[in-house]
Every structure is written in structure tokens, then in C-alpha cells.
Amino acid sequence: MQLAKRLEKIPPYLFAELDRKRDELVAKGVDIINMGVGDPDQPTPSHIVEAMHQAIDDPSTHNYPPYQGTISYRQAAAEWMERRFKVKGLDPNTEIVSSIGSKEAIHNTFLAFVEPGDYTLISDPGYPVYRTSTIFAGGEPYTMPLLAKNGFLPDLDAIPEEVAQKAKLFWINYPNNPTGGIATLEDFEKMVNFCKKYQILLCHDHAYSEMAYDGYKPPSVLEVPGAKDIAIEFHSLSKSYNMTGWRVGFVAGNPIGIKGLGQVKTNVDSGVFKAIQRAAMAGFQTTEAQLQAVMTVYGRRRNILVEGLKSLGWPIDVPKATLYVWAPVPPGYTSTEFVTFLLEKCGILVPPGNGYGAAGEGFFRMALTVPEEKMYQAIERMKEIGLRYQ
Ligand SMILES: *Cc1c(COP(=O)(O)O)cnc(C)c1O
């Protein structure tokens, strides 16, 4: 048997590698503090679980769902976009499609728009799927470095003219995984204008739209006037409502973008379980108090971790959003050397920054997905071996 050549071009999925390393050490009896993958450890809020109980008892949820999502789900998503972002008038029939979490929709968007030889503009560091799905589609990833000095935003002037002209998709993600960077409406407006100039579909991965702290509310790219002419936005309930296992989200925006994605999806999947769509609709009704109950837990962990790292000399800012702290490795280490050191000397598992792209070299990412006492323990272990940023 022979695997397809395209698989040779795909690097091992970052987190699959980390899981393997963790299992190896756990088998040796090492007590690992796993701050690797951004998978919430808290339960899904009870109003959503309750809606699921009711939905699954209703036999009308048991057969195949409509490919694009039930009309009530798409309407609920459109209403949520209006309530949350003041994005009015999204047509549930042509401008919204359900997704089995964002990952599949991201991948399928590449299949819908990228042909062999086309460029995709992807952020570096960035969610690994942007790169691998470009390769699956036969395209060429062109990476846009996200640098601290630019506020982790892409430098549009640095994109060569000939690349822009051959690019089909422009991928951004704010609040950003892994850097924690955020974008303002003015930042989005510049990207919308750039994409309009070159007729590139602007794809905003908004996985962390609700995961912000201290009163900050991340905007939608669709709030930029005219953005719907060129942009689609990927929403997921995974991170915001501790629902990574449920696999549900939606994509909203430009009708050609939605149509292309929908056409691929109709041929490769059969939609989201209707009971889960109903539970997600309860998710759209989450009150500010219920959301804050989730975010307060992450906010406290963030503070413990940032304070702890600062006490060891780390030069870092408090992230305004996401589930992550993005921190520089101490001078003298590469990313890979430092995360190996942390794992072997402290039993702390974190991904190296370069796992998210070459521009992530010199950084590591810590996920806020372990309880407070483990956070304290992680800092304590670093202190005990005399580790400092210097
Ligand atoms: C977690 C994540 C996703 C995927 O989430 P789903 O569970 O597939 O909805 C997409 N993009 C980014 C940036 C993420 O961090």
C-alpha cells in the first residue's frame, strides 16, 4: 500500500506529538502539569447541557440534519451576531452555514477556494490548520509574521505585489492564538481594504470572540462597513462555552464564501446533530453573568501565571483575551530547547512557539487550562530549580 504523496508534505499535527510525549512521561510515572493544548478543563455551562438533555429526548432530532444547519439554528446565529456585534441583516439562507466546530470549516474553505499554485496569506505564528490545509489544496502558504513590535498584526506593506495578486485567502484570528494579540476595528478595516483591492476572501477565525477579560469585548470583522463584500467569519462554541467536544459552530458573511464552503460540506459531511444545534442555541442565549462565571476562572489563572512568571524575571504583559500566555524563552535557548528543558526538569508540558510557525521561534505558549493550584505548583517547580528569565 502506498500513502498519497500529499501526506508526506504534512508535518505531524503539533498536539498529536505533544500527546505522545506526555503519554511517554506519564507511563514513566512523571507527574506532568499539562499546559499544552487549549482544551478547557471546566464543564459546559449547565443551561447548555440541560437544553441538550431535552433535545436528545425529542426523536425529531435523531435523523439527518439539513447540510447547512436547521433554519432555526441559522436564524439564532444571525440574531446572536446582531445582539453581540450589532451586525444586522445577515441572511440565514445565504450568509450563514453551520459547522462541525471551526476546524472542518477552515479546512473546507481551502478546498473551496484554493487551486494548485495559488497563494494563501496566513499568519505566523498561527493555527496550524491554515498551513496544512493550504498544502492539502495544492496551494502555497505565504506567511505573514506577527511581531510583538507590530502588536501581533500582519504588516500589509510587506506583502509582495505578485503574492497579493495570486492570493485567494487571507487568514486572521483575533483575539489571537497563540500570541494573545487583539485587533481593533481600524485594524480590521485596513485588512478589509487590502483584501478588496486584490479580491482575496478575508477569513476571520473568531474562535476566541467571547474569551476576553476585564470588560474587553472583541469586535467582529463584519462590523467594518462593507466587510461582507469580501469577508467571512468563523465562529465556534468550543472555547467560549467549554464545548470543544461538542463540535459546533457557524460561518457568517459573504454569500460566495458561504456558498463555496457549503458546496464542499454538502459533499463531505452531513451536518451537525440537530440536538447539538439546539444546545448551541441555548449557548447563544448565555447571559453575561453566565459567561463571566466561565471567564472569572480563566482570569484568575491568568493572573497567577503572569504574576508568577514576572516574579521569575519574565518580561510579559497581561493578555487581554484568549486562553493563553505567550512568553519569550530565556536568552540562550531555542523554543524547542526550552520546552524540552521545562518538560524534563519541571514536568511542565507546553508547546514551543515555532510549532505555530517560524516567527514563533523564541516563544512558548502556556494554556490556562489547569486549576489554580497546578499553576502555583508550576511556578514553584520553576523557582525550585533556580530558573529565571535572564
Ligand atoms: C481551537 C481553535 C480552533 C478550532 O476550534 P473548533 O473546536 O474546531 O471549533 C480554530 N481556530 C483557532 C485559532 C483555535 O484556537
Ligand as a Chemical Component Dictionary entry (heavy atoms), coordinates in Angstrom:
data_LIG
# 
_chem_comp.id                   LIG 
_chem_comp.type                 NON-POLYMER 
_chem_comp.pdbx_formal_charge   0 
_chem_comp.three_letter_code    LIG 
# 
loop_
_chem_comp_atom.comp_id 
_chem_comp_atom.atom_id 
_chem_comp_atom.alt_atom_id 
_chem_comp_atom.type_symbol 
_chem_comp_atom.charge 
_chem_comp_atom.model_Cartn_x 
_chem_comp_atom.model_Cartn_y 
_chem_comp_atom.model_Cartn_z 
_chem_comp_atom.pdbx_ordinal 
LIG C1 C1 C 0 -9.392  25.968 18.908 1  
LIG C2 C2 C 0 -9.237  26.735 17.658 2  
LIG C3 C3 C 0 -9.985  26.436 16.521 3  
LIG C4 C4 C 0 -10.859 25.220 16.359 4  
LIG O1 O1 O 0 -11.862 25.096 17.207 5  
LIG P1 P1 P 0 -13.034 24.066 16.940 6  
LIG O2 O2 O 0 -13.083 23.257 18.197 7  
LIG O3 O3 O 0 -12.714 23.237 15.745 8  
LIG O4 O4 O 0 -14.210 24.920 16.733 9  
LIG C5 C5 C 0 -9.851  27.242 15.409 10 
LIG N1 N1 N 0 -9.013  28.273 15.396 11 
LIG C6 C6 C 0 -8.265  28.591 16.473 12 
LIG C7 C7 C 0 -7.371  29.756 16.381 13 
LIG C8 C8 C 0 -8.341  27.824 17.627 14 
LIG O5 O5 O 0 -7.558  28.128 18.656 15 
# 
loop_
_chem_comp_bond.comp_id 
_chem_comp_bond.atom_id_1 
_chem_comp_bond.atom_id_2 
_chem_comp_bond.value_order 
_chem_comp_bond.pdbx_ordinal 
LIG C1 C2 SING 1  
LIG C2 C3 SING 2  
LIG C2 C8 DOUB 3  
LIG C3 C4 SING 4  
LIG C3 C5 DOUB 5  
LIG C4 O1 SING 6  
LIG O1 P1 SING 7  
LIG P1 O2 DOUB 8  
LIG P1 O3 SING 9  
LIG P1 O4 SING 10 
LIG C5 N1 SING 11 
LIG N1 C6 DOUB 12 
LIG C6 C7 SING 13 
LIG C6 C8 SING 14 
LIG C8 O5 SING 15 
# 
